[in-house]
């Protein structure tokens, strides 16, 4: 989420994302359990490691849905994927 914002060097937008992360999102550390779930998802669906780890974190956090702009991961069955535009 942050890479496009940081790469354009827009400090105002970066601050808004910081506010979003701090106040509305739960950020998890990647522990061994999450790494194993991510490895399983990556192996099963052949998706990128960061995507697999994000989905693993969502599952570990008990999320019902995973929101993404990446239509390439809509094949995941372990959690409901919602593509946003």
N, C-alpha and C positions, 0 to 999 in steps of 0.2 A: 504494500500500500504506500509506503513512504518513498520508494525509489524514484518514481516519476516526479514527486513533489520536490525531493531534495535535488534531483538532477537539473531542474529548471531554476534552482536557487531562488525560490520564492519564499522568503522568510515569513510573510504574512500567512500564506497558505500552510506552511509548515507548522506555524503556531496553532492554527485551527485544527490540524490533524493531531497535534500534541494534546490539545484540549479534549478532543474526541477520545483519544487513547486513555487519558488520565481519568475521565469522568464517565465514560460509557462502555468501555471495553475491558475485558479481563485478559491480562497478559500472563501466560503460563511459562514457566521454565520447562525446557525440554529435558525430561528425566528419562531413565532407562525404559520405563513403561511406555511413555509416549514415543520414544525412538523405535521400540518394537512394533507398536501399532502402525507408525508411519512406514516402517520397512515392509510390513505386511501389505499395506495399501499400495505402496509404490510397486512392489512385486506383482501384486494381483492385477493392477490396472496400467502399469507402465507409464506412470505420470512422473513429473519432476519431483525431486526430493522436497523442495520447499512447500509445494502444494500438498504432498502427502503428510508432511509434518504439521501443516496448518489444519488439515482435516483431522489428524490424530489429536491435536490439541482441542479442537471443537468437540470431538467425541468424549475426550477425557473430562471436559468442562460440563458435559451434559447438554450441549446445545441440540435443539431440535432441527435446526436448519443451518446450512453453510452458505453464506452469500458470497458471490464471486462474479467478476466480469469475464472470467476465463471459461468460455463455452467448452473447452477441451476436457474439462473434468466432470461434465454432467453425467458421465457413465458410472460414477461412484454409487454403490448401493448401501454403504454403511451409514450414511446420513443423507437427509434430503438436501439436494443441491438446488439453489435458486440463483439463476443467472440474472445479474442486474446490468442495465445498460446505461 
